[in-house]
Amino acid sequence: MSAGLRVWDLGTGRLLRTIKMPPSDVHGVVVTMDGGRAVSGSGDTVTVWNVETGSVLLTLEGHSAQVIGVAMTPDGMKAVSASRDKKLKVWDLNTGRALHTLEGHSAEVSGVAMTPDGMRAVSASQDNTLKVWDLSTGHALHTLEGRLEGVCAVAITPDGMRAISASRDKTLRVWDLNTGHALHTLEGHSHFVLDVAVTADGARAVSASGDRTLKIWDLERRKQGMLQAHSHAVNGVAVTLSVAHDMSG
């Protein structure tokens, strides 16, 4: 099967179009708020797409290894890519120019998330740390570390105050992004935690694990619920407004 992106109508479940890509794994895709453009990572390249036509708007080159994840500022003006080359790059999505190269990790960068104001990015790395970056300067503001194994993913709460990391040490951690301090640890998975997402109200997180389960965490009370139906490792998770509403009862 050739690599590509598929655009779906969420109301009807109908496949609207397929955006064909060169044969390579697609790692990460984000879409602008207006739904007009998508940004994806494939191989060592970041591509900006016109969602309506499937045409390539920009090809962003500069990484020397596979791009693992991408994030975008809410205004759709900048994107940040995370790569196995241990670096992140900040891109101007109007010109395709690399604004900054974010260096400091000593192993591959597993994921990246953006604060809601578009001013900071948080990166997760297999060097057992996370870093908080100032996107205007390209400088690291904090390094988040302490008894972690490789960090697989990171999500940020809607208020931009906290980050939640998913780690190979089977835990999630909640971090204060202003101080860089760990607030608490969420324990319960029996295998690597591979991904994490936060509900729109910031009250809960959902984690995906190699133990074949998803867990729902109450971030105020640190309680957990479990969704268990997969027969293999759960590699990714996303949440919607409807899921957040349905789970509240």
VOPATI-862933 format. One line per field, with one value per residue (C-alpha): residue in one letter; x, y, z. Coordinates in nm, 4 decimals. Example, Ala and Ser with C-alpha at 12.3 -4.5 7.8 and 13.67 -1.06 7.14 Angstrom:
VOPATI-862933
rest c(A | S);
px c(1.2300 | 1.3670);
py c(-0.4500 | -0.1060);
pz c(0.7800 | 0.7140);
//
This chain:
VOPATI-862933
rest c(M | S | A | G | L | R | V | W | D | L | G | T | G | R | L | L | R | T | I | K | M | P | P | S | D | V | H | G | V | V | V | T | M | D | G | G | R | A | V | S | G | S | G | D | T | V | T | V | W | N | V | E | T | G | S | V | L | L | T | L | E | G | H | S | A | Q | V | I | G | V | A | M | T | P | D | G | M | K | A | V | S | A | S | R | D | K | K | L | K | V | W | D | L | N | T | G | R | A | L | H | T | L | E | G | H | S | A | E | V | S | G | V | A | M | T | P | D | G | M | R | A | V | S | A | S | Q | D | N | T | L | K | V | W | D | L | S | T | G | H | A | L | H | T | L | E | G | R | L | E | G | V | C | A | V | A | I | T | P | D | G | M | R | A | I | S | A | S | R | D | K | T | L | R | V | W | D | L | N | T | G | H | A | L | H | T | L | E | G | H | S | H | F | V | L | D | V | A | V | T | A | D | G | A | R | A | V | S | A | S | G | D | R | T | L | K | I | W | D | L | E | R | R | K | Q | G | M | L | Q | A | H | S | H | A | V | N | G | V | A | V | T | L | S | V | A | H | D | M | S | G);
px c(0.0000 | 0.1408 | 0.1982 | -0.0440 | -0.2872 | -0.6609 | -0.9175 | -1.2445 | -1.5835 | -1.6361 | -2.0112 | -2.0659 | -1.7472 | -1.6962 | -1.3460 | -1.3217 | -0.9794 | -0.6424 | -0.3255 | -0.0603 | 0.2965 | 0.6299 | 0.6798 | 0.7832 | 0.6254 | 0.4182 | 0.4975 | 0.2687 | 0.0185 | -0.1374 | -0.4046 | -0.4600 | -0.7622 | -0.9422 | -0.8758 | -0.7032 | -0.3496 | -0.1892 | 0.1691 | 0.3201 | 0.6555 | 0.7789 | 1.1359 | 1.3645 | 1.1240 | 0.8320 | 0.5576 | 0.2841 | -0.0293 | -0.3395 | -0.6070 | -0.8726 | -0.6661 | -0.3991 | -0.1264 | 0.2102 | 0.2506 | 0.5948 | 0.8636 | 1.0749 | 1.4190 | 1.6983 | 1.6775 | 1.9335 | 1.7190 | 1.3551 | 1.1009 | 0.9059 | 0.6512 | 0.5222 | 0.3341 | 0.1873 | 0.1152 | -0.2583 | -0.2366 | -0.0918 | 0.2125 | 0.4841 | 0.5495 | 0.8013 | 0.9396 | 1.1051 | 1.3581 | 1.5771 | 1.8719 | 1.8320 | 1.7122 | 1.3945 | 1.3375 | 1.1047 | 0.9586 | 0.7899 | 0.4917 | 0.4501 | 0.8030 | 0.9249 | 1.2297 | 1.3824 | 1.3732 | 1.5611 | 1.7265 | 1.6663 | 1.9654 | 2.0374 | 1.8981 | 2.1518 | 1.9198 | 1.6333 | 1.3449 | 1.0323 | 0.7636 | 0.6760 | 0.3794 | 0.2971 | 0.1570 | -0.1790 | -0.0243 | 0.2271 | 0.5191 | 0.6752 | 0.7242 | 0.7947 | 1.0009 | 1.0212 | 1.3387 | 1.4845 | 1.7649 | 1.5248 | 1.4405 | 1.1948 | 1.2886 | 1.0817 | 1.1787 | 1.1220 | 1.0201 | 1.1044 | 1.4697 | 1.5232 | 1.6615 | 1.5786 | 1.4016 | 1.3930 | 1.5088 | 1.2623 | 1.4336 | 1.4515 | 1.4284 | 1.2844 | 1.3556 | 1.3105 | 1.0233 | 0.7921 | 0.5392 | 0.4188 | 0.0912 | 0.0141 | -0.2943 | -0.5192 | -0.4111 | -0.0464 | 0.0552 | 0.1279 | 0.2762 | 0.2106 | 0.4853 | 0.4596 | 0.7643 | 0.9230 | 0.9368 | 0.5607 | 0.4520 | 0.3207 | 0.4395 | 0.2726 | 0.5081 | 0.4818 | 0.5979 | 0.6828 | 0.9196 | 1.0170 | 0.9304 | 0.7500 | 0.4144 | 0.3202 | 0.3576 | 0.0712 | 0.1304 | -0.0746 | 0.0481 | 0.2446 | 0.4421 | 0.5877 | 0.3533 | 0.3664 | 0.1351 | -0.0778 | -0.3527 | -0.5392 | -0.9114 | -1.0236 | -1.1157 | -0.7732 | -0.9269 | -0.8256 | -0.5520 | -0.5730 | -0.2648 | -0.1822 | 0.0499 | 0.2306 | 0.0226 | -0.2665 | -0.4748 | -0.5773 | -0.6094 | -0.8102 | -0.6584 | -0.8270 | -0.5475 | -0.6842 | -0.7387 | -0.4906 | -0.7535 | -0.7629 | -1.0106 | -0.9210 | -1.0230 | -0.9151 | -1.0036 | -0.6868 | -0.4941 | -0.1630 | 0.0283 | -0.1664 | 0.0695 | -0.1348 | -0.4357 | -0.6371 | -0.9368 | -1.2330 | -1.4914 | -1.7477 | -1.5207 | -1.4559 | -1.8315 | -1.9196 | -1.6627 | -1.7799 | -2.0716);
py c(0.0000 | 0.3407 | 0.5980 | 0.8833 | 1.0894 | 1.0309 | 1.3070 | 1.1921 | 1.3545 | 1.3068 | 1.3514 | 1.0721 | 0.8678 | 0.9021 | 0.9125 | 1.2463 | 1.2134 | 1.0456 | 1.2513 | 1.0288 | 1.0493 | 0.8858 | 0.5399 | 0.6256 | 0.6080 | 0.9117 | 1.0205 | 1.2899 | 1.5138 | 1.8424 | 2.0511 | 2.4278 | 2.5532 | 2.6406 | 2.2943 | 2.4361 | 2.3031 | 1.9945 | 1.9451 | 1.5972 | 1.4304 | 1.1597 | 1.0361 | 1.3301 | 1.5818 | 1.7955 | 1.8589 | 2.1239 | 2.0185 | 2.1844 | 1.9649 | 2.0472 | 1.9640 | 1.7339 | 1.9412 | 2.0076 | 2.3692 | 2.3452 | 2.0838 | 2.1589 | 1.9992 | 2.0193 | 1.7177 | 1.4424 | 1.1595 | 1.0546 | 1.3118 | 1.1567 | 1.4272 | 1.7706 | 2.0460 | 2.3755 | 2.7140 | 2.7877 | 3.0656 | 2.8225 | 3.0424 | 2.8153 | 2.4440 | 2.2532 | 1.9175 | 1.6548 | 1.4140 | 1.1121 | 1.3429 | 1.4714 | 1.8125 | 2.0103 | 2.2741 | 2.5743 | 2.6501 | 2.9552 | 2.7997 | 3.0947 | 3.0926 | 2.7424 | 2.8914 | 2.7296 | 2.9963 | 2.8031 | 2.4684 | 2.3548 | 2.1587 | 2.0105 | 1.6576 | 1.3742 | 1.1125 | 1.1063 | 1.3459 | 1.1318 | 1.3981 | 1.7650 | 1.9685 | 2.3386 | 2.5711 | 2.7285 | 3.0751 | 2.9435 | 3.0873 | 2.7671 | 2.4081 | 2.1054 | 1.8189 | 1.4578 | 1.2595 | 0.9141 | 1.0831 | 1.0598 | 1.4315 | 1.6877 | 2.0417 | 2.3605 | 2.5909 | 2.9612 | 2.9644 | 3.3315 | 3.2820 | 2.9079 | 2.8802 | 2.6107 | 2.7532 | 2.4370 | 2.0777 | 1.8421 | 1.5403 | 1.3037 | 0.9226 | 0.8966 | 0.6461 | 0.7359 | 0.9816 | 0.8765 | 1.1605 | 1.4819 | 1.6753 | 2.0220 | 2.1314 | 2.3950 | 2.6648 | 2.6141 | 2.5701 | 2.1962 | 1.9227 | 1.5494 | 1.3138 | 0.9469 | 0.7342 | 0.3951 | 0.3720 | 0.2842 | 0.6145 | 0.9550 | 1.2708 | 1.6078 | 1.9050 | 2.2752 | 2.4497 | 2.7754 | 2.6206 | 2.2966 | 2.0985 | 1.7626 | 1.7949 | 1.4279 | 1.0856 | 0.8780 | 0.5060 | 0.2091 | 0.0857 | -0.2399 | -0.1564 | 0.1442 | 0.4449 | 0.5362 | 0.8357 | 1.0804 | 1.3320 | 1.5859 | 1.6623 | 2.0061 | 2.1110 | 2.0079 | 1.7913 | 1.4520 | 1.2804 | 0.9622 | 0.7419 | 0.4639 | 0.1808 | -0.1284 | -0.3164 | -0.2994 | -0.0583 | 0.3044 | 0.4724 | 0.7832 | 0.9986 | 1.2615 | 1.5226 | 1.6827 | 1.3581 | 1.1352 | 0.8611 | 0.6343 | 0.4451 | 0.1862 | 0.1057 | -0.2464 | -0.3888 | -0.3959 | -0.7143 | -0.5365 | -0.2369 | 0.0908 | 0.3322 | 0.6532 | 0.8337 | 1.1503 | 1.3005 | 1.5028 | 1.7218 | 1.4431 | 1.1931 | 1.4359 | 1.4845 | 1.1162 | 1.0131 | 1.2641 | 1.0503);
pz c(0.0000 | -0.0951 | 0.1763 | 0.2058 | 0.4079 | 0.4066 | 0.4613 | 0.6199 | 0.6740 | 1.0484 | 1.0148 | 0.7661 | 0.7991 | 0.4239 | 0.2763 | 0.0946 | -0.0663 | -0.0404 | -0.0575 | -0.2114 | -0.0867 | -0.1726 | -0.0165 | 0.3381 | 0.6807 | 0.7806 | 1.1349 | 1.2647 | 1.0932 | 1.2088 | 1.0388 | 1.0540 | 1.2465 | 0.9232 | 0.7811 | 0.4762 | 0.5215 | 0.6713 | 0.7826 | 0.7946 | 0.8493 | 0.6147 | 0.5949 | 0.6762 | 0.5203 | 0.6386 | 0.3819 | 0.3807 | 0.1905 | 0.0533 | 0.2152 | -0.0463 | -0.3535 | -0.2108 | -0.3738 | -0.2106 | -0.1003 | 0.0587 | 0.1084 | 0.4147 | 0.4131 | 0.6661 | 0.8963 | 0.8513 | 0.9895 | 1.0124 | 1.1303 | 1.4199 | 1.5015 | 1.4092 | 1.5906 | 1.4722 | 1.6284 | 1.6613 | 1.4014 | 1.1460 | 1.0865 | 1.2278 | 1.2661 | 1.4754 | 1.3631 | 1.5849 | 1.4404 | 1.5055 | 1.4312 | 1.7938 | 1.6732 | 1.6263 | 1.3625 | 1.3695 | 1.0258 | 0.8752 | 0.6956 | 0.4612 | 0.3230 | 0.4095 | 0.5789 | 0.8898 | 1.1625 | 1.4310 | 1.4880 | 1.8455 | 1.9717 | 2.3118 | 2.3204 | 2.3166 | 2.1610 | 1.9120 | 1.9714 | 2.0082 | 2.0033 | 2.0336 | 2.1559 | 2.1343 | 2.4013 | 2.3112 | 2.2767 | 2.0207 | 2.2169 | 2.3514 | 2.2445 | 2.4624 | 2.3217 | 2.4415 | 2.3867 | 2.4307 | 2.6289 | 2.9284 | 2.9303 | 2.8025 | 2.7062 | 2.7025 | 2.4151 | 2.3504 | 1.9833 | 1.9327 | 2.0290 | 1.9803 | 2.3337 | 2.5900 | 2.8956 | 3.1070 | 3.0958 | 3.2648 | 3.4121 | 3.7056 | 3.7243 | 3.3750 | 3.1035 | 2.7371 | 2.6916 | 2.4082 | 2.3889 | 2.5502 | 2.5659 | 2.7035 | 2.8966 | 2.7291 | 2.9763 | 2.8775 | 3.2406 | 3.2545 | 3.0383 | 3.0675 | 2.9530 | 2.8548 | 2.9291 | 2.8799 | 3.2613 | 3.2469 | 3.4018 | 3.3085 | 3.4776 | 3.5164 | 3.4929 | 3.5768 | 3.2584 | 3.4339 | 3.6874 | 3.5116 | 3.8244 | 3.8300 | 4.0085 | 4.0333 | 3.8735 | 3.7306 | 3.7756 | 3.6581 | 3.3216 | 3.3077 | 2.9916 | 2.8062 | 2.7823 | 2.4137 | 2.3777 | 2.5761 | 2.4983 | 2.7130 | 2.7018 | 2.5884 | 2.9432 | 3.0754 | 3.3480 | 3.2145 | 3.0191 | 2.8130 | 2.7794 | 2.5325 | 2.6283 | 2.5139 | 2.7731 | 2.5182 | 2.7259 | 2.7308 | 3.0683 | 3.1551 | 3.4275 | 3.6450 | 3.6615 | 3.9853 | 4.1805 | 3.9932 | 3.9609 | 3.6595 | 3.4466 | 3.1851 | 2.8274 | 2.7348 | 2.3952 | 2.1874 | 2.1115 | 2.0483 | 2.1828 | 2.1644 | 1.9904 | 1.9798 | 2.1191 | 2.0513 | 2.2274 | 2.1070 | 2.2743 | 2.2463 | 2.4203 | 2.7032 | 2.7446 | 2.7260 | 2.9848 | 3.2446 | 3.3551);
//
